[in-house]
Amino acid sequence: MKSDNSHKNDFKDLAKQIIKFRNDRDWEKFHNSKDLSLALSIEVAELNELFLWKNSEEVDVEKLSEELADIFIYALMISEKHNLDVREIVLSKLELNNKKYPIDKSRGKSDKYNVL
């Protein structure tokens, strides 16, 4: 199993590869926060389209993989643009959600935290 530091570097290494890909094509000028956010939203819509009018088990896993990759790419570019450590922000959000959704009140329920 990887140590904590190697997991932390996984996201940074991925972001570096994505940024290199972008920079090699001189696309940075198109990648402001607004447009990256819009692109992310569009990719999420494309992900949703894979499930439209189907049972969730009918999804094309190859297309699902491609759409998820696009989503992660845009999310990593946004995090890089704002110097956010993906691992840190995810762990911080999990900690916050743990407080908002304590196990004893939320287990097996889909209620929002303000209803629990």
Number of C-alpha atoms within 10 A of each C-alpha: 5 7 7 9 8 12 13 15 13 13 16 17 13 15 22 15 12 17 19 12 12 16 12 10 9 10 11 11 8 11 16 12 15 11 13 19 16 12 17 20 14 14 20 15 12 18 20 12 12 17 15 11 8 10 8 10 8 10 15 11 11 9 13 16 12 13 19 15 13 19 20 16 18 23 18 23 25 21 16 18 14 10 9 13 15 18 16 11 12 11 11 12 12 13 12 11 12 12 11 15 19 12 11 7 12 16 10 8 10 9 12 10 13 7 7 12
